Amino acid sequence: MKKLAFAALVMFGVVSTSHAAGNASAGQTKAAACIACHGADGNRTLMPIYPKLAGQHASYLAKQMADFKSGARKDATMNGMAAALSDEDMADIAAFF
């Protein structure tokens, strides 16, 4: 019985993790506005104040966008940019970078 319960928990974890992952191809299209400041691949920034996004974990990037959207993290530019993003948009953009 314990093995069955463990298998169910593992299976649920795999399903929920894959469901939460974004689509990098869709994210590339959705990241058009992001590229203006963060660079086409997230490595080049136009000004030192803009962080590099490439190499960050997707979950970290998605959380930062969600925090900007909710106002938990304050930045006039990013609060406005994130305001129109859905959870799916944020996951896709995070997967792209």
C-alpha positions, -999 to 999 in steps of 0.1 A, spaced: 0 0 0 29 24 8 44 17 -26 11 25 -43 8 58 -24 44 67 -32 39 59 -69 8 81 -69 26 110 -53 55 107 -77 31 105 -107 12 136 -94 45 155 -90 56 147 -126 22 157 -140 20 189 -121 56 199 -129 52 193 -166 19 212 -166 35 242 -149 64 245 -174 61 271 -201 65 268 -238 98 284 -249 87 287 -286 56 306 -275 77 326 -251 100 338 -278 71 355 -296 57 369 -264 91 383 -253 92 408 -281 88 437 -257 113 422 -232 140 420 -259 142 458 -262 158 461 -228 171 426 -220 184 416 -254 173 390 -279 187 361 -259 186 377 -225 224 382 -223 228 417 -237 213 447 -220 212 482 -233 220 497 -199 237 482 -169 205 487 -148 187 461 -169 194 426 -156 205 397 -177 178 371 -179 196 343 -197 206 314 -174 181 322 -146 158 295 -136 124 297 -153 106 295 -119 126 325 -106 118 346 -137 81 337 -136 80 346 -99 96 380 -105 72 388 -133 43 378 -110 57 400 -82 59 429 -106 23 423 -118 10 421 -82 30 451 -71 49 430 -45 80 441 -64 82 478 -74 96 491 -107 76 516 -128 86 501 -161 83 464 -151 51 469 -132 35 482 -164 51 456 -186 39 427 -164 4 441 -158 -10 426 -191 7 392 -188 -12 361 -180 2 333 -159 7 313 -191 25 343 -207 49 346 -178 56 308 -178 63 309 -216 85 340 -214 104 325 -185 109 292 -204 123 312 -234 149 331 -214 
